[in-house]
Every structure is written in structure tokens, then in C-alpha cells.
Amino acid sequence: MGKFQIADAELSKIFICKRCKSRNKVSNKKCRKCGYPYLRPKKKSVRTKKA
């Protein structure tokens, strides 16, 4: 994902609301903006090299 391992570790601590797409902490049980209880972990992008 990022350029540094520390940055990757911080990005993996983010959860995304499935309704309003806001960023939330891992410890949250509901979205901080809309109160929706279903959160997903932030996707880890995979970069591929083009030849």
C-alpha cells in the first residue's frame, strides 16, 4: 500500500462505514457520522508492475 511499513500499519487500523463511506477507528462499534453498525476494514491495494 504505502511506501513505509509504519504507514501501512496505521492504514490497516481504519474501518470504513458501508453506508456513508466515512473513516472510523477500529474500536468503534458504530459509524461516528451516521450510527450505522456495519463497518468494513480498509482495503489493502495491490500494486502490480507493468513490464
Legacy VTK file of the C-alpha trace (Angstrom):
# vtk DataFile Version 3.0
C-alpha trace
ASCII
DATASET POLYDATA
POINTS 51 float
0.000 0.000 0.000
2.151 2.815 1.257
5.811 3.499 0.964
6.683 2.554 4.538
5.690 -0.346 6.784
4.720 2.030 9.598
2.311 3.843 7.289
0.789 0.519 6.212
0.245 -0.430 9.859
-1.599 2.834 10.543
-3.785 2.468 7.440
-4.793 -1.028 8.499
-6.294 0.413 11.706
-9.032 2.198 9.742
-12.562 0.905 9.245
-14.957 2.272 6.603
-18.721 2.687 7.032
-20.693 0.697 4.455
-23.416 3.362 4.271
-21.699 6.770 4.267
-18.073 5.737 3.498
-16.608 7.664 6.446
-13.406 6.604 8.193
-13.667 5.193 11.711
-11.351 3.853 14.384
-11.040 0.096 14.894
-12.523 0.391 18.400
-15.809 1.887 17.141
-18.822 -0.417 17.058
-20.920 2.046 15.011
-20.157 4.778 12.481
-19.204 8.116 14.025
-21.255 10.085 11.472
-24.423 8.123 10.739
-24.522 5.481 13.502
-24.640 2.551 11.061
-23.427 -0.610 12.840
-21.802 -2.330 9.839
-18.175 -1.353 9.215
-15.576 -2.947 6.946
-11.775 -2.831 7.124
-9.996 -0.516 4.711
-8.951 -2.361 1.557
-5.290 -3.041 1.010
-4.452 -2.122 -2.563
-2.142 -4.390 -4.504
0.077 -2.642 -6.993
1.385 -4.555 -9.952
4.381 -3.587 -12.042
3.851 -3.082 -15.751
6.538 -4.506 -17.985
LINES 1 52
51 0 1 2 3 4 5 6 7 8 9 10 11 12 13 14 15 16 17 18 19 20 21 22 23 24 25 26 27 28 29 30 31 32 33 34 35 36 37 38 39 40 41 42 43 44 45 46 47 48 49 50
